[in-house]
Amino acid sequence: MTTSLSAELWPDVQPETARRLMLAGVESFAKRGYHATTTRDIAGAAGMSPAALYVHFPSKAALLFEISRSGHEQTLALVENALEKAEDPVERIRLVVEDFVAWHARRHTVARVVQYELNALPEKEFEVVAELRRRIERIVRDVIATGAESGAFSVTDPHTAARAVLSLGVDVARWYSERTRQTPAALGKEYSELVLRMLGTRTA
């Protein structure tokens, strides 16, 4: 774990000790799973005493929520930023997939926790994150629907297509590692071409 990495992942989180605990939480949850991880495991990975965690997070669940909420906010922002770069639905989907996949590859350890430990959240916190997920899905669905209406895409159900597109990107976090042949950027470009063919685009 490094100070620079935690600052890069969570630039808005203060103080640095809170970021260190979040990074330790990511490492611990990714290694053991949320339910098998103890607060002692997290504090130890951060080089702190178990009591130190409660100074910044009231519970293990609160730490997971902060990690998950932040990760979903980051992916929502990159999807929204990708849309601002183009008007054409084909190019929009290309850019969204490139950035979405690259993020899940580059941040694969964080992304695995963000995406696959979601059901461990308490109901209220789960709903906050679920709404972020719905916003991401709505954006992608609307772009696909626009493309289908214009004839750029050949899909019968934009809702199902959007879920399929996002699922491909999310799954990257499950298998990607530093040993993977493709760089995150290269993988994003390859996936974007696959997605365009999947959507039946005329201009892939």
N, C-alpha and C positions, 0 to 999 in steps of 0.2 A: 504494500500500500504506500502511496505517496501523497504528499500534500498537494502537489500540482494536479494529480489526477482527481482528487476529491474536489478541488476548486473548479476544475474543468467540468466535472459532472454536475455539480450543484453550486454554481457561482452565487446564487442568492441566499444560500444557507449560511447562517452565522451562529456561533463562532466556528472556528476551524475544528474544535473538538467535536461538534455536532456532525460536521462533514466526515470526520474520521470514523465516527460511530456508524454513520450511514454506509460508508464503504466497508467497514467490518461486517455490518449486517448483510450487505450484498454477498460478500465472500462466504459468510457462514450459511446463509439461506441457500445459496447455490450449491454449496458442498454437502450440506446435511438435509436440506429441506426445512421449511419454516417450523413445522411441528417438532422436529427432532433437535432444533437449535435452542439453546438456553441463553438467557441474558448473560450468563457467565462466559459462554462461548464468544459472544459478540464483544463484550468488554475486553476479554483476553486478546482477541484479534486486534483490537484497537490499542492495546497496551495500557488499559485502564483497569481500575477496580470495578467490580460489578455494580457498586452503588453509583458510579459515575454516569452510567447510562440514564438513570432516573433524573439526573439533573437536567437533561435535555429532552428526554422522551418519557412520558408517564408509563409506557408499557412496551413490550416487544411488538404488539399489534400496532401501536402508534408509530414505531419505527418503520415497520413494513408499509404502513399507509403513506408515510412521507416519501419513501422510496418509490412506491407504485404511483402515487399522484404525480410526483415530479417526472417520472418516466413517461407517463401518458401525456402530460402537458408538453413535454419536449417533442413527442411524436406528433401531437396535434399542431404545434407551431411549425414543424418542418413541412407538414402536409399543406398548411395554409400558405407558407412561404413559397412552396413549389407552384401553387396555383397562380400566384402573383406574377410569375415569370412567363406565362403564356395564356392565350385565350382559346386556342384550338383544343378540343377535348382529347385528341390523340396525343398531342404534345404534353398536355397536362397530366394524363395518366402516365406517360413515359417518365416525366420528372418526379411525380409522386412516388412511383415504384422505385426509381433509382435511389431517391433519398431515404425512403422508408426501409428498403432492404439494406442499404449501406449502414444505416444507423443500427439496425438489429445485428449486423455482422460486427461492426466496429465496437459496439457496446454489448457484445453477446452475453457476458456474465450478468450485467445489470438487466438486460432485456429478458433473460430467462426468469429472473426473480419477478420483474415487473409483469410479465405475461403469464407465468405458470404458477405463481403463488397467490393469484388474485382471490381465489375462493377461501383463503385463510383469513381474509379481512372481516372484521365485524360488519354487521348489516349496514349500518349508517355509513361507514367508510367505504364499503363496497359500492354503495349506490353513487357516491361521489365519483369514484373511478369509472364505474359503469357508464355514467353520463358522458365522461370524456371519451370513452370508447364509442358511444353512440354518435357523438359529434364527428369523430374521425370517419366512421362508417357512412354517415349521411353525406359528408363532403365527397367521398369517393363514389358513392351511389349516384349522387346528382351529376357528377361529371360523366359517368358511364351512361346515365339516362339521356343526357344532352347529346352524347355521341351516338347513341342508338337512334334518337329522333332525327339526327342529321344524316344518318346512314353510314357514319364513320365506323360504328361498331355493329356487330350482328349478335345481339343477345336478346333473349326473351324476358329475362327478369333481372333488372339492374341491381336489385337488392341482393339476390343470391350471388351475382357476379362480383359485387363489391366485397362480400364476405370471403369469396374465394381468393380475390386479389390480396386482401389484407392477410388472410391465413397463410398464404405463401410467404409473405414477408416475415410474419411473426415466427414461423417455423424455422427460419434461418438461425434464430437465437438458440434453438435446441441443438443444432449439430455443428455450427460454425466454431472454429478454434484458430489459434495462431498458426496451426499446421496446414490450414486450408490453402489450397493452391491459389485461388483467386483473392485479390485484395477486395475489401468491402466495396470500393467504387466499381471495380470491374464486375463484381457479382451483381451489383445494382443494375448495371447496364444490361447484363445478360438476362436478368429476371425481367427487366422492362420489355425486352424483345419477346420473351416467352409470354408475358401477359398480353401484349398487343395481339399476338397470334391467337391466344386463347379467347380474346374478345372479338375475334373475327375482323380486325381492322383491315381496311382496304389499302392502308398506306404504311404498314409495318415494314 
